Amino acid sequence: MRKYVFFFLFLSTVCNPWLFAQRKGFEYHFSGFVDPQLFMDSRQVVGGRESQMLLYPAPRKLDSKGNDENAVPNLNMLAITTRLGMEINAPEKVGRYAVSGYVEGDFTGSTEAGINMLRLRHAYVQFCRGEFREERLLLGQYWHPLVVPEIMPGTRPLNMGLPFHPYSRYVQARYERGGRHIRWATTAAFQLDNSSLGPEGRSTEYLRQTGLPEGNAEISLLWGHGGKIENMVGLMANAELLRPRKAVTLPSGERLRTGATFPSYAFSLFGAHYFNGKWKLSYQGIYGDNLYEQSLIGGYIATEKVPGEYRYTPWGCYTLWADFRRLTGKWRPGLFAAYGRNKDFGRNVTENETVYGRGWDIDYLWRVQPQLAFCPKTWLQFFAEAEYTSVRYGEEKPIEAGKHMSSAYAVGNLRLILAAVYSF
C-alpha cells in the first residue's frame, strides 16, 4: 500500500503544472501503455508472475498410476505489464554533453510475492555527445549488456523470448563511443532483482563479496543509406566472478573463512537488419556458463572434495534465436523461432556435489511463435499469438517403487495469447 501511495504522490508532484513552471527549461516527456493480456497454456509451465513470464513446459509429474499431474491446462488474464515512464531533459549542457534522466516502472513486482505492485524497471542518468551518439555515459538501472535494445524480439511481454533471449536489468556504469559506422562499449554491472543462486538461495552477495562488478565489452558495426542505420552486427564478451561462500563449518564445528571463487564467461553474436523500412530481422546467438541471472538455463556445481573445501564448476548453454516481423501497416505479422541446448547435459552428479541453477535436467528446447498484430491507430494495437515450446528432459521420473520411466522424454506446451495495447 505504501508503494502505491508514494507512486501517486510522485505523479501528482511531477504532473502539477505550477511545479513544472518552477523548473524552468526542463523538458518532461511521459510515455507508457496499458496492456491487458489473456493467455492459455495446454499444460503447466515453469515460469513466474502467475506464469505470464513463461520459460518452458513443466516436466512430467506422475501419480501412482502413471498419469501426468502437469498435463492440465492453465488459463489466466493479467494487466501487470502496464507501464509508465518519464524522460527528463536538462535545460543546458554540461560541457559538450546533453544530460537527461529516465525513470520507468510497471506492476509486475520485483518478486513473485510482490506481483501487482510497482516495480522499478529503469532509472538512469545519461550524458550524450553528438548527433549520432558519438559518446554516451549511462549511470543507473538498465538492461543487462547481453540484452541489446536494438534487436529485441517483438513478442508480447513478459516473455520476450526467454529462456533463449536474455532478460535481466542491472545497476551499471556503461560507457559507449562510436558514431555512424562503429560503436564500442564497456560496462561494469551490479545485481539487484536478477541475482545469483547459491547456498543461501537467491542473493546479490555472491557477486558483492568478490569486490568486483560483472564486466562486459561490446563492439558493433552499423551501416545504411541516406544517414539511416539499416543494418547492425555486433560481438560481445561477458565475465563474472562469484564467491558462493565466505565461510564454512567443519565437522568439528570450527568456523573458517573461505576465499573460493570461480569465473563465468559468455559470448554473443547479434544483429538487426531493416528491409525497405517495413520489415525487420533480428537475431542473436549466445554461448556461455552460469547464465541463470539472465533468465537462461545454466548455473554451477559445488563439489565438496573434503569437508569444508569446495570447488565450483560453471555449466551453461548455447542458444540461437531469430525474429522477423513487419513494422508498418494495419496488419503486422511476425515470427519468432529459437533453439537452446544444455552444453553440459548428461554429466553425473555425485553425492558430494550440489547443483545451483536452472534447467540442469534439460537436454535441449525449441520454440516457434507466430504473431499477428492489428494496428488501427498508432496508439492502439491488438495482438494474437500462438507459442509452442518443446523441451527434452533427461531426469528419471518415478512411477512407483521399483519402476521408472525412460530417462529421456519430451513435453510440449501450446500457449495462446490475446492482448490489447493502448499506448501514450
JOCOR-V484637 format. One record per residue. N is the residue number from 1. RES is the residue in one letter. SS is DSSP state (A for helix, B for strand, O for the rest). PHI is phi in whole degrees, -180 to 180 (none if undefined). PSI is psi in whole degrees, -180 to 180 (999 if undefined). Layout:
((N/RES/SS/PHI/PSI) (N/RES/SS/PHI/PSI))
This chain:
((1/M/O/none/-41) (2/R/A/-63/-34) (3/K/A/-64/-41) (4/Y/A/-66/-41) (5/V/A/-61/-48) (6/F/A/-63/-37) (7/F/A/-64/-47) (8/F/A/-73/-31) (9/L/A/-64/-39) (10/F/A/-62/-46) (11/L/A/-63/-45) (12/S/A/-65/-28) (13/T/A/-75/-52) (14/V/A/-74/-21) (15/C/O/-92/-2) (16/N/O/-76/117) (17/P/A/-59/-36) (18/W/A/-63/-41) (19/L/A/-69/-35) (20/F/A/-58/-40) (21/A/A/-64/-26) (22/Q/A/-77/-17) (23/R/O/-103/69) (24/K/O/-62/133) (25/G/O/89/-19) (26/F/O/-75/142) (27/E/B/-112/132) (28/Y/B/-118/128) (29/H/B/-127/116) (30/F/B/-96/147) (31/S/B/-153/167) (32/G/B/155/-169) (33/F/B/-162/160) (34/V/B/-106/132) (35/D/B/-140/75) (36/P/B/-74/138) (37/Q/B/-134/134) (38/L/B/-109/128) (39/F/B/-142/146) (40/M/B/-135/134) (41/D/B/-110/146) (42/S/O/-77/-18) (43/R/O/-149/177) (44/Q/O/-70/149) (45/V/B/-129/163) (46/V/B/-96/124) (47/G/B/-180/-158) (48/G/B/-147/176) (49/R/O/53/63) (50/E/O/57/33) (51/S/O/71/5) (52/Q/O/-67/-35) (53/M/B/-87/88) (54/L/B/-85/134) (55/L/B/-101/-62) (56/Y/B/-166/165) (57/P/B/-64/145) (58/A/O/-70/151) (59/P/O/-68/166) (60/R/O/-67/140) (61/K/O/-129/105) (62/L/B/-95/139) (63/D/O/-85/-173) (64/S/O/-67/-15) (65/K/O/-104/5) (66/G/O/88/9) (67/N/O/-84/140) (68/D/B/-84/113) (69/E/O/-68/-24) (70/N/O/-87/-2) (71/A/O/-86/53) (72/V/O/-129/147) (73/P/O/-75/167) (74/N/B/-139/127) (75/L/B/-126/135) (76/N/B/-157/160) (77/M/B/-141/129) (78/L/B/-139/158) (79/A/O/-130/24) (80/I/O/-71/-17) (81/T/O/-81/0) (82/T/O/-51/133) (83/R/B/-133/148) (84/L/B/-139/129) (85/G/B/-131/156) (86/M/B/-141/126) (87/E/B/-105/135) (88/I/B/-123/118) (89/N/B/-101/132) (90/A/O/-72/153) (91/P/O/-73/-18) (92/E/O/-148/162) (93/K/O/-80/158) (94/V/B/-107/101) (95/G/O/67/-122) (96/R/O/-96/5) (97/Y/B/-109/130) (98/A/B/-80/136) (99/V/B/-113/134) (100/S/B/-146/161) (101/G/B/-132/158) (102/Y/B/-145/136) (103/V/B/-132/134) (104/E/B/-145/141) (105/G/B/-144/161) (106/D/B/-140/-167) (107/F/O/-119/28) (108/T/O/-83/-13) (109/G/O/77/154) (110/S/O/-83/-14) (111/T/O/-140/170) (112/E/A/-61/-36) (113/A/A/-70/-21) (114/G/A/-99/17) (115/I/O/-57/144) (116/N/O/77/7) (117/M/O/-109/157) (118/L/O/-64/132) (119/R/B/-126/139) (120/L/B/-81/118) (121/R/B/-89/-60) (122/H/B/-128/144) (123/A/B/-160/103) (124/Y/B/-151/160) (125/V/B/-118/140) (126/Q/B/-134/150) (127/F/B/-118/119) (128/C/B/-122/144) (129/R/B/-133/132) (130/G/O/97/152) (131/E/O/-65/-35) (132/F/O/-106/31) (133/R/O/55/52) (134/E/O/-61/-25) (135/E/B/-150/136) (136/R/B/-148/137) (137/L/B/-122/122) (138/L/B/-116/130) (139/L/B/-127/120) (140/G/B/139/-160) (141/Q/B/-93/127) (142/Y/B/-156/178) (143/W/B/-56/142) (144/H/O/-58/146) (145/P/O/-56/-28) (146/L/O/-68/-16) (147/V/O/-94/110) (148/V/O/-99/110) (149/P/A/-57/-33) (150/E/A/-68/-16) (151/I/A/-119/9) (152/M/O/-57/140) (153/P/O/-62/152) (154/G/O/-93/19) (155/T/O/-71/164) (156/R/O/-74/141) (157/P/O/-71/160) (158/L/O/-83/-8) (159/N/O/-61/-61) (160/M/O/52/36) (161/G/O/89/-4) (162/L/O/-72/149) (163/P/O/-96/31) (164/F/O/-100/-44) (165/H/O/-95/130) (166/P/O/-65/153) (167/Y/O/-148/100) (168/S/O/-167/156) (169/R/B/-126/138) (170/Y/B/-126/152) (171/V/B/-79/132) (172/Q/B/-155/165) (173/A/B/-120/116) (174/R/B/-122/129) (175/Y/B/-119/125) (176/E/B/-119/148) (177/R/B/-148/143) (178/G/B/164/-138) (179/G/O/174/-137) (180/R/O/-75/-26) (181/H/O/-118/-22) (182/I/B/-148/147) (183/R/B/-143/134) (184/W/B/-128/153) (185/A/B/-148/149) (186/T/B/-129/144) (187/T/B/-139/136) (188/A/B/-112/119) (189/A/B/-123/150) (190/F/B/-132/140) (191/Q/O/-79/154) (192/L/O/-147/-89) (193/D/O/-66/-42) (194/N/O/-94/85) (195/S/O/-105/166) (196/S/B/-77/163) (197/L/B/-107/141) (198/G/B/-165/-164) (199/P/O/-58/-29) (200/E/O/-100/21) (201/G/B/85/-156) (202/R/B/-77/131) (203/S/B/-163/150) (204/T/O/-84/-9) (205/E/A/-69/-25) (206/Y/A/-64/-33) (207/L/A/-85/-42) (208/R/A/-61/-38) (209/Q/O/-81/5) (210/T/O/-85/-21) (211/G/O/79/10) (212/L/O/-131/143) (213/P/O/-81/169) (214/E/B/-75/138) (215/G/B/-117/148) (216/N/B/-145/141) (217/A/B/-130/138) (218/E/B/-140/144) (219/I/B/-139/135) (220/S/B/-134/145) (221/L/B/-107/136) (222/L/B/-131/139) (223/W/B/-155/163) (224/G/O/179/-158) (225/H/O/-132/148) (226/G/O/61/33) (227/G/O/80/-2) (228/K/O/-95/139) (229/I/O/-88/112) (230/E/O/-110/-13) (231/N/B/-140/146) (232/M/B/-150/130) (233/V/B/-136/135) (234/G/B/-146/163) (235/L/B/-130/148) (236/M/B/-149/156) (237/A/B/-131/141) (238/N/B/-130/141) (239/A/B/-137/142) (240/E/B/-144/142) (241/L/B/-122/127) (242/L/B/-119/149) (243/R/O/-126/90) (244/P/O/-64/-28) (245/R/O/-134/139) (246/K/O/-103/-12) (247/A/B/-156/155) (248/V/B/-131/156) (249/T/B/-109/123) (250/L/O/-81/161) (251/P/O/-54/-27) (252/S/O/-75/-9) (253/G/O/96/-7) (254/E/O/-70/138) (255/R/B/-107/124) (256/L/B/-130/143) (257/R/B/-72/145) (258/T/O/-130/145) (259/G/O/-114/20) (260/A/O/-67/123) (261/T/O/-128/169) (262/F/B/-152/146) (263/P/B/-95/156) (264/S/B/-134/145) (265/Y/B/-131/151) (266/A/B/-145/148) (267/F/B/-134/145) (268/S/B/-141/139) (269/L/B/-116/131) (270/F/B/-145/164) (271/G/B/-169/165) (272/A/B/-149/139) (273/H/B/-139/135) (274/Y/B/-107/142) (275/F/B/-123/110) (276/N/O/57/21) (277/G/O/70/5) (278/K/O/-111/-30) (279/W/B/-124/153) (280/K/B/-138/133) (281/L/B/-114/124) (282/S/B/-122/150) (283/Y/B/-158/159) (284/Q/B/-160/139) (285/G/B/-122/137) (286/I/B/-130/136) (287/Y/B/-131/118) (288/G/B/-169/169) (289/D/B/-109/151) (290/N/O/52/54) (291/L/O/-99/29) (292/Y/A/-57/-42) (293/E/A/-66/-20) (294/Q/A/-92/11) (295/S/O/69/21) (296/L/O/-103/177) (297/I/O/-84/147) (298/G/B/146/171) (299/G/B/167/-143) (300/Y/B/-155/162) (301/I/B/-113/128) (302/A/B/-98/119) (303/T/B/-111/123) (304/E/B/-96/94) (305/K/B/-63/-51) (306/V/B/-130/160) (307/P/O/-52/121) (308/G/O/89/-3) (309/E/B/-115/114) (310/Y/B/-113/145) (311/R/B/-125/139) (312/Y/B/-116/132) (313/T/B/-125/114) (314/P/B/-74/150) (315/W/B/-137/158) (316/G/B/-161/-147) (317/C/B/-152/172) (318/Y/B/-131/140) (319/T/B/-132/154) (320/L/B/-143/127) (321/W/B/-139/157) (322/A/B/-143/146) (323/D/B/-135/124) (324/F/B/-129/125) (325/R/B/-157/160) (326/R/B/-88/142) (327/L/O/-107/-14) (328/T/O/-128/168) (329/G/O/92/168) (330/K/O/-74/-36) (331/W/B/-107/124) (332/R/B/-130/97) (333/P/B/-78/159) (334/G/B/-157/160) (335/L/B/-146/128) (336/F/B/-115/132) (337/A/B/-136/143) (338/A/B/-154/155) (339/Y/B/-143/140) (340/G/B/-143/152) (341/R/B/-143/140) (342/N/B/-78/108) (343/K/O/-74/-8) (344/D/O/-115/17) (345/F/O/-62/140) (346/G/O/99/-9) (347/R/O/-71/131) (348/N/O/-76/140) (349/V/O/-108/124) (350/T/O/-87/175) (351/E/O/-65/-26) (352/N/O/-96/19) (353/E/B/-121/145) (354/T/B/-128/133) (355/V/B/-99/129) (356/Y/B/-118/127) (357/G/B/148/-158) (358/R/B/-134/132) (359/G/O/82/25) (360/W/O/-60/-33) (361/D/O/-90/10) (362/I/B/-98/132) (363/D/B/-84/-61) (364/Y/B/-152/166) (365/L/B/-151/154) (366/W/B/-148/161) (367/R/B/-146/143) (368/V/B/-128/129) (369/Q/B/-142/90) (370/P/B/-79/151) (371/Q/B/-141/147) (372/L/B/-134/124) (373/A/B/-113/138) (374/F/B/-113/122) (375/C/B/-122/83) (376/P/B/-69/-27) (377/K/B/-135/160) (378/T/O/-64/-25) (379/W/O/-103/5) (380/L/B/-138/126) (381/Q/B/-139/146) (382/F/B/-123/137) (383/F/B/-125/144) (384/A/B/-133/128) (385/E/B/-134/149) (386/A/B/-127/120) (387/E/B/-121/116) (388/Y/B/-112/125) (389/T/B/-124/131) (390/S/B/-121/140) (391/V/B/-132/137) (392/R/B/-105/113) (393/Y/B/-92/155) (394/G/O/-126/6) (395/E/O/-91/137) (396/E/O/-68/142) (397/K/O/-119/117) (398/P/B/-70/138) (399/I/B/-95/-54) (400/E/B/-157/174) (401/A/O/-54/128) (402/G/O/84/-3) (403/K/B/-127/141) (404/H/B/-138/156) (405/M/O/-81/178) (406/S/O/-60/148) (407/S/O/-78/-1) (408/A/O/-138/132) (409/Y/B/-157/160) (410/A/B/-119/143) (411/V/B/-131/151) (412/G/B/-131/154) (413/N/B/-133/135) (414/L/B/-107/119) (415/R/B/-108/130) (416/L/B/-109/132) (417/I/B/-129/132) (418/L/B/-124/132) (419/A/B/-145/151) (420/A/B/-126/134) (421/V/B/-125/119) (422/Y/B/-106/106) (423/S/B/-97/153) (424/F/O/-147/999))
